[in-house]
Amino acid sequence: MLIRHVHFLKAVFLHSLTAYGGPQAHLAMMMKTFVRQTPYLTESELMEYNAFCQLLPGASSTQTLTLIGYKRGGVTLAILTLLIWIAPACILMGALSFLLSYIDKNALNGNIFKFIPPMAAGFLLYACFTAFPLSIKNSITWAIMIVSTTITYFFFKMPGIFPALIILGGIATNLSKKRIPQIEQKPRKIKWWNFWLFGIIFIAAGIVSGIAKRDNWPNRKPINLFENTYRMGSLVFGGGHVLMPMMYEQFSVRPEAIKTKDSSVVQINENDMYTGMGIVRAMPGPVFSIASFTGGMALKDMGTEMQVVGCLIGTIAIFLPSALLVLFFFPIWSNLKKYAAVYRSLEGINAVVVGIMIGSTFYIMRDISLIEPKTISLLNVCVIIGTSLLLSYTRLPSPFIVAACLLLGFFINSSS
């Protein structure tokens, strides 16, 4: 069975090495790689998967890719897809926790990545133009898209804004019952094991961590690290830009505020945390991979072996809740689609997704120099337009576009 999916897993691996720009840009790259380049699923399926994952806590782009693997080969392929997708970013961020004290932190701002934001904007433009005719077909979807675009732009960093928009969009298209498409679908049996596993781990980790703190267990730091990271992975809405402030508050601000001298408290230096938060934005793959860095930094003073363990704890604890939740709730979602009200909601949900992508495009572009009378502004405009045109009118794979933007940043940096 796995041999049949080698080509798909290879595509996932290449995607993991070139997926820059956060979850919205990742969606655009998925559309190019998994829909247009090789039709592993349809555009409407990808839009539905992405909208569904926005309703769940956790890493939405990771969950979307996991569902693509689940659709093609069940749970086994879904798990392999997840592991291949997160491995490069987590290895790089884990390695950073070892190398941070040996490298020039100022050099990490590397101008080699200066054209990655305009490239991500170009990918988002491509996704907007591709998804627009599929989702925006009447007055109500136009209205939903415009409202979603505006709210996304002004409240992009507010936790829970995306699932709230999706829920409201689904409600809006249910206000009219003139369009009531009905799908006859045999209900599937719901497998509860992964939901129970998610809940058991969540409760057990909290109880054990609480007892360890109360009784002052020696070397309890790995237990507390797992509990803190698993809790954040279970509850965070809004992606990595919401997760990072939560980690900063948990691992840097809170320990400093209580002025503790307890060596068992999970604590990361503020400057190191800022560096990790900056570097993860320049890494391909999921932004949630910052947990590999924080895990390594948290256990750094316990020796090299435990630092490796910390990287593994951070990786497992942050991604495990996302996987368990999406693989549990998706069959339920598939069952619910046989009801007209739920199926009708998809019209509004897809319109919201388009609005989120358009709003995200404007949000990313506001920090990119575009209209200043400088050479860099002209180059940024060329990168945005060129990326969109290449994606729309050629079959050039996404990795080549990413490589070209990195090379452009390198040569511009070298000549300046």
ZIFENJO-V875628 format. One record per residue. PHI is phi in whole degrees, -180 to 180 (* if undefined). BURIAL is # if it has 16 or more other ideal C-beta (glycine too) atoms within 10 Angstrom, else .. Layout:
BEGIN
PHI_BURIAL ; PHI_BURIAL
END
This chain:
BEGIN
*_. ; -68_. ; -61_. ; -66_. ; -109_# ; -60_. ; -63_. ; -64_# ; -65_# ; -64_. ; -64_# ; -63_# ; -64_. ; -63_# ; -62_# ; -66_# ; -88_. ; -130_# ; -87_# ; -101_# ; 99_# ; 89_# ; -62_# ; -69_# ; -67_# ; -60_# ; -61_# ; -63_# ; -68_# ; -63_# ; -63_# ; -71_# ; -79_# ; -102_# ; -116_# ; -80_. ; -70_. ; -137_. ; -76_. ; -74_# ; -157_# ; -87_. ; -62_# ; -66_. ; -65_. ; -63_# ; -62_# ; -66_# ; -60_# ; -64_# ; -63_# ; -61_# ; -68_# ; -66_# ; -79_# ; -103_# ; -71_# ; 113_# ; -84_# ; -67_# ; -68_# ; -66_# ; -65_# ; -62_# ; -66_# ; -61_# ; -67_# ; -62_# ; -64_# ; -63_# ; -63_. ; -84_# ; -148_# ; 77_. ; -63_. ; -60_. ; -69_# ; -61_# ; -66_# ; -62_# ; -59_# ; -59_# ; -64_# ; -67_# ; -67_# ; -87_# ; -59_. ; -59_# ; -64_# ; -68_# ; -65_. ; -65_# ; -71_# ; -64_# ; -64_. ; -60_# ; -65_# ; -84_# ; -92_. ; -58_# ; -80_. ; -109_. ; -120_. ; -77_. ; -64_. ; -67_. ; -71_. ; -71_# ; -78_. ; -12_. ; -68_. ; -59_# ; -96_# ; -66_# ; -101_# ; -70_# ; -60_# ; -65_# ; -65_# ; -62_# ; -63_# ; -64_# ; -62_# ; -67_# ; -60_# ; -59_# ; -64_# ; -63_# ; -66_. ; -74_# ; -81_# ; -55_# ; -66_. ; -78_. ; -116_# ; -106_# ; -129_. ; -154_. ; -63_. ; -66_# ; -71_# ; -61_. ; -62_. ; -62_# ; -63_# ; -65_. ; -64_# ; -64_# ; -60_# ; -64_. ; -66_# ; -60_# ; -63_# ; -85_. ; -126_# ; -56_# ; -93_. ; -80_. ; -60_# ; 85_. ; -68_# ; -69_# ; -63_# ; -64_# ; -62_# ; -65_# ; -63_# ; -66_# ; -64_# ; -65_# ; -67_. ; -61_# ; -81_# ; -96_# ; -68_. ; -108_. ; -106_. ; -70_. ; -103_. ; -127_. ; -67_. ; -122_. ; -109_. ; -86_. ; -140_. ; -72_. ; -59_. ; -94_. ; -73_. ; -87_. ; -98_. ; -91_. ; -61_. ; -73_# ; -70_# ; -63_. ; -64_. ; -58_# ; -67_. ; -63_. ; -63_# ; -61_# ; -70_. ; -63_. ; -63_# ; -65_. ; -67_. ; -64_# ; -64_# ; -65_. ; -65_. ; -62_# ; -70_# ; -63_. ; -91_. ; 55_. ; -62_. ; -71_. ; 55_. ; -85_# ; -55_# ; -59_# ; -66_# ; -64_# ; -61_# ; -63_# ; -63_# ; -62_# ; -71_# ; -64_# ; -64_# ; -66_# ; -65_# ; -86_# ; -117_. ; -78_# ; -112_# ; 105_# ; 88_# ; -65_# ; -71_. ; -92_# ; -63_# ; -62_# ; -61_. ; -63_. ; -66_# ; -61_# ; -67_. ; -72_# ; -98_# ; -119_# ; -74_. ; -63_. ; -62_. ; -70_. ; -67_. ; -86_. ; 52_. ; -83_. ; -109_. ; -75_. ; -70_. ; -87_# ; -78_# ; -72_# ; -144_# ; -127_# ; -56_. ; -59_. ; -65_. ; -65_# ; -66_# ; -61_. ; -63_# ; -62_# ; -66_# ; -77_. ; -68_# ; -63_# ; -71_# ; -94_. ; -91_# ; -74_# ; 95_# ; -71_# ; -67_# ; -62_# ; -65_# ; -60_# ; -65_# ; -66_# ; -69_# ; -64_# ; -63_# ; -66_# ; -67_# ; -65_# ; -107_# ; -60_# ; -78_. ; -99_# ; 108_. ; -61_. ; -61_. ; -71_# ; -66_# ; -62_# ; -60_# ; -62_# ; -61_# ; -68_. ; -60_# ; -61_# ; -64_# ; -66_# ; -67_# ; -84_# ; -97_# ; -61_# ; -60_# ; -59_# ; -67_# ; -65_# ; -69_# ; -69_# ; -75_# ; -84_# ; -79_# ; -64_# ; -60_. ; -65_. ; -59_# ; -63_. ; -66_# ; -67_. ; -66_. ; -74_. ; -88_. ; -59_. ; -62_. ; -70_# ; -64_# ; -66_# ; -64_# ; -60_# ; -61_# ; -71_# ; -63_# ; -65_# ; -65_# ; -64_# ; -60_# ; -63_# ; -61_# ; -62_# ; -65_# ; -66_# ; -62_# ; -65_# ; -62_# ; -64_# ; -66_# ; -66_# ; -71_# ; -68_. ; -98_. ; -107_# ; -70_# ; -125_. ; -115_. ; -74_. ; -76_. ; -133_. ; -63_. ; -63_# ; -65_. ; -63_. ; -64_# ; -61_# ; -63_. ; -63_. ; -66_# ; -61_# ; -68_. ; -62_# ; -61_# ; -62_# ; -68_. ; -63_# ; -68_# ; -80_. ; -118_. ; -132_. ; -102_. ; -63_. ; -63_# ; -55_# ; -57_# ; -70_. ; -67_# ; -62_# ; -62_. ; -64_# ; -68_# ; -66_# ; -65_. ; -62_# ; -63_# ; -66_# ; -71_. ; -64_# ; -65_. ; -70_. ; -84_. ; -90_.
END
